[in-house]
Each structure stands twice: as C-alpha cells, then as structure tokens.
Amino acid sequence: MGTVLITGGTGALGKLIVERLRSTDHEIRVLSRRPGAGTHVGDLQTGDGVSEATAGADLIVHAATDFRRSGRHDLRQTENLLAAARDARHLLYVSIVGIDRLPLAYYQRKLACEALITESDIPHTILRATQFHELIAFILSTVDRWPLAPLPLDFRFQPVAAADVATRVAELIDGDPLGRAPDFGGPELFTLAQLTDTWRTATGRPCRTIRIPIPGRAARAYRAGYNTCPDHRDGKQTWADYLASNPATTYRLRG
Ligand SMILES: NC(=O)c1ccc[n+]([C@@H]2O[C@H](COP(=O)([O-])OP(=O)(O)OC[C@H]3O[C@@H](n4cnc5c(N)ncnc54)[C@H](OP(=O)(O)O)[C@@H]3O)[C@@H](O)[C@H]2O)c1
C-alpha cells in the first residue's frame, strides 16, 4: 500500500486510471488545475501546488498533457514534476507508440519528455500506447455530418481502448520500474477507411467520404503504420465493441 499521485487524472485516460487504482489499497491523489476536479489543485506549467501534491507520494503516474497546444508546454510540465518528485519510488509516464519515427511536433515533445525522465534519477517506467478508440471516435465525429467527409483514409491505426491502457498502467505502477515497458497496442490493425466503415455501421454516418492525399513525411509514416505495434496486440476491446458500448461517444479535447 502506498500513495499514488495521478497527473492528468481528470483526462480521458487518467480518469480511468484513477478508477482502476481506487479499487486497490493505495491512497489516491489527483492533480488538476481546476478546484474540485481532483484531490489537489496545481499547475504543472507554473509549478504551483505541485510539491504539495507530490509530498509523500511514493508512486506517480504522469498522464497530463497539453495536446491542444501540440504539447508545447509538456517539457516544462515534466521538468516541474520531476523536480518535485525526487523521493518517488516509481514514476510511470504514458507515451505514444512510434514517436521516434513520426516527425510531428507533439511527438517530438513527448520524446523529449521521455528523455528527461530516462536521464533523471527517479526509478521509472515509460509505457507507449497506440491511439485510443476515443481519439479515432473524436476525429470521425468531427466530420461525419458533413455531406462529404474528407479523411486520410489510407492512414493505418491499431486503436486501443483507453480502459485497457488504464488497466495496464495500474498493473505496471505496482510493479518494479522497467525503464521502457513493452509497447501496448489494440487487438486489431485497420486503415482509417476500415475504421470509418465500422463507424458508419454503428452511427449511420458519414454518407460519403473522400480520401485526402496528405503530403509529407509524417503522412507517409502513418500510411506505413509506424504508429502501430503489430507484435503487441494487447488491448482486449475491439473498435466494434467499443462503438457498441459507447453509441453516442465523444472525445473532448482538454487543455
Ligand atoms: N489520446 C490518445 O490517443 C493517446 C494515445 C497514446 C498515448 N496518449 C497519452 O496518454 C496521456 C493522456 O492523454 P489523454 O488523451 O487522456 O489526455 P487529455 O484527455 O487531453 O487530458 C489531459 C490532462 O492533462 C491535465 N493537464 C494539462 N495541462 C496541465 C497542467 N498545466 N497542470 C496540471 N494538469 C494538466 C488535464 O488536467 P486539468 O484540465 O484537470 O487540469 C487533463 O487531466 C498523454 O500523455 C497522451 O500523450 C494518448
């Protein structure tokens, strides 16, 4: 039994991690910028409230991110967390499969966060996961009412339920620090065209799609599936099962 602090514990993944850890003997702390949303108010960007949240926490799950601003502040936020978390027995960072092969600003910033953690003296585990079902659902729900939905239909994904990733995080944080954990992917690999077909079966939309031919290295990497880990089909919930259990699903971007 220990005290676990979850940064990002109010986010799409983090709230599921909190749910999992609440069924253990651990004391749970949730850092949030918004009073009342977590157990501790704090801002990783400014550092306000962070040492109060980390004091006495022997386990830390770092799932906070600034995705809406392409992770522009993630490095500073991770620095502030590491500075306050020197006494932690185990820090787990949630990262993304393929960030070293996909030239996107958000991914490069996450890679820099991984490096900070690796170079720190804090015993740690870095867990890279593939895109969540919730993210694919958000992308499709953004365009599916348009008369003609423009999508990069040839991009490849291996979507995973955030709930399955949360279960893995809860297992890992209780174990020994692994450095880099094996990647964690969803049970199936699809093109976005195939994911859209299943979405259409579940929702009746979109009526028509058109493939947008996105140029550049990042798009090529998505077409090649560098964001997937076919040898790690660990998640249990399929895309179709996710849609069946979340008929009106939305993925709210936070920040
Ligand atoms: N989405 C995906 O498909 C996917 C796939 C693989 C890995 N990941 C990784 O999984 C992690 C969680 O992603 P998510 O999609 O669940 O995130 P999310 O829903 O966007 O949630 C972001 C969280 O970060 C917190 N946060 C942001 N700025 C903060 C600050 N300055 N101080 C304190 N907290 C701050 C927010 O808390 P408050 O607003 O309450 O302050 C919120 O709880 C991220 O590291 C992401 O890169 C995501």
The ligand as an ORCA input file, in Angstrom:
! r2SCAN-3c Opt
* xyz 0 1
  N      -5.260     10.168    -26.913
  C      -4.585      9.149    -27.438
  O      -4.983      8.525    -28.445
  C      -3.284      8.714    -26.768
  C      -2.625      7.562    -27.230
  C      -1.448      7.128    -26.584
  C      -0.957      7.861    -25.507
  N      -1.593      9.010    -25.117
  C      -1.030      9.760    -23.985
  O      -1.844      9.490    -22.853
  C      -1.788     10.610    -21.947
  C      -3.206     11.046    -21.590
  O      -3.844     11.506    -22.779
  P      -5.392     11.922    -22.751
  O      -5.836     11.885    -24.169
  O      -6.105     11.137    -21.695
  O      -5.267     13.436    -22.236
  P      -6.441     14.505    -22.047
  O      -7.781     13.850    -22.012
  O      -6.185     15.590    -23.049
  O      -6.174     15.075    -20.581
  C      -5.137     15.974    -20.319
  C      -4.916     16.037    -18.805
  O      -3.748     16.810    -18.552
  C      -4.023     17.667    -17.476
  N      -3.218     18.887    -17.625
  C      -2.983     19.595    -18.777
  N      -2.217     20.669    -18.512
  C      -1.962     20.628    -17.172
  C      -1.236     21.484    -16.282
  N      -0.623     22.605    -16.730
  N      -1.176     21.156    -14.976
  C      -1.804     20.041    -14.492
  N      -2.516     19.201    -15.289
  C      -2.599     19.497    -16.602
  C      -5.515     17.977    -17.551
  O      -5.983     18.256    -16.230
  P      -6.943     19.508    -15.825
  O      -7.557     20.056    -17.089
  O      -7.963     18.900    -14.885
  O      -6.034     20.470    -15.138
  C      -6.073     16.642    -18.056
  O      -6.375     15.795    -16.948
  C      -0.954     11.675    -22.658
  O       0.370     11.619    -22.231
  C      -1.041     11.271    -24.143
  O       0.070     11.730    -24.895
  C      -2.739      9.431    -25.704
*
